[in-house]
C-alpha cells in the first residue's frame, strides 16, 4: 500500500507543479500581449477579457490537490481502536507487536496493559526473592 | 528493547531480564551521565527526556535481579546525581540496593532500622513505607507487614497498588474474604481493570474450592465469580484468562458433594449448586442480580469452550498478532 500511496502523492505534486507553471506561462503571455497591444494603441477591453485563467488550468489545480490529499490519507498509519474492549483485547493478545507504527517501530508512548502494575507492583518488589529465582533459573540453563 | 525498558521489569522473564542487564554497560555508556543546568552546554548536548531516568530506574532493577552490581551502582549513581539522595523515590532505590546487597539477616535488620529512622523524620514517605512493607514480608514478618500496610492505607486510601499488595498478602495467608475485599477496593479506584476482575473471580473460585464456607456461601460465591469473569471478558475482547476462569466456574465440581452419577458431566454440579432449592432466601438483595439459570449457564459454558478452542487453535497455528499470549 505504501508504494501506491507514495506514487499517488508524487503524481499529484507533478500535476500541481505543472498547473503552477502553466499559470505562470499564461500570465507572462498575457502581459506580453497586453504590452504589444497597447503599443499598437488597440482597445484595452480585449486584454481584460482574456486575462482570466483558462478553465483547464483551474481544473488541473483542483484535481492535483485532490490526488495529493488522497495519497497522504492513504499513507496514514492504521487507526488505533477507540473502543475500550477492542483496545484491551489488542493489548492482551498482541503485546508490543500490536503497537508497531507504519515504519515497523514500536511506538514510544506504548505502555502495554496499564493495570499490569496492579499485579506486578513495582513499589513492593521483593528483590531478594527475585535474585534467588534468577539464580535458580541460571542453574537450570 | 528500549520500549521494554520504559516499563517496570518485574514481570519480564529471566531470559529477557538477563538480556537487558547484559546490554546495561552499553546503554550506560551511550546515555548522558548527567544533564547540566547551564544554558550554554544545554545548547550542545541532547535534550533531557523523562524517558532517560525511567530507563535508568528500570535498568537498575534488572541489573539487581541478575546480580550485575557494577551497572546497578552506576545507574543509581546517576539517579542520585540528578535528583539528590533526599528524593523519596531515590531513597527507596538506595534502600532496595542495600536489601539486594545484604547477605545475612543482621544486615537486613540494619536496613529495616534505617527505614524506620527515615519514617521517623517523615512518616508520609510513601516509597519508603512500601519498601518497609516489602522487606517485612520478605523476612517473614507477615503480621508486621500487614500492620504497616494498613497504616499506609489509613493515610493514603487511594493507593491501588497498596490495596493490591494487601490482597496478595492476605491471599498468601489463605484469608480469601479479606483478599477479595482488598481487591474490591482496587476496583473502586480502577473500575476498568480487567485483570483485577479476573483476579477476583479466581480468588472467589479458590475460596469455594477451599470449602471454608457452607453451601449457601459457595453458591453465592460461584455466582459472583461467574459475574466477575463475565465482566473481565466484557472489558477485554478474547481475554484468555477470563474465558478460562469462566470455563472453570461452569465446570466446577464441588469436593464435598458427591456427584449423583459418575458418568454425569461435572458442569451439572455448578448448576445444581446455583439452582439448589435451599438457596439463601433473597440473594438478589445484596447486589441486585439473580443467579443465572440453567440455560444461561450452559450457553456461557458453550461460549467459553468455543472461544478457548478458537484462541488455542489460532495460537498453535502461529497466527500473527498473538505474540502477547
Interface residues (C-beta under 8 A of the other chain):
Chain A: X84 X85 X86 X88 X89 X90 X91 X92 X93 X94 X95 X96 X97 X98 X106 X107 X108 X110 X111 X112 X113 X115 X116 X117 X118 X119 X120 X121 X122 X123 X124 X125 X126 X127 X128 X129 X130 X131 X133 X134 X135 X137 X138
Chain B: X3 X4 X6 X7 X8 X10 X11 X14 X17 X18 X51 X61 X64 X65 X66 X67 X92 X96 X99 X100 X102 X126 X127 X130 X131 X133 X134 X137 X138 X160 X161 X162 X164 X165 X168 X186 X190 X192 X193 X194 X195 X196 X199 X234 X235 X236 X237 X238 X239 X240 X320 X321 X322 X323 X324 X325
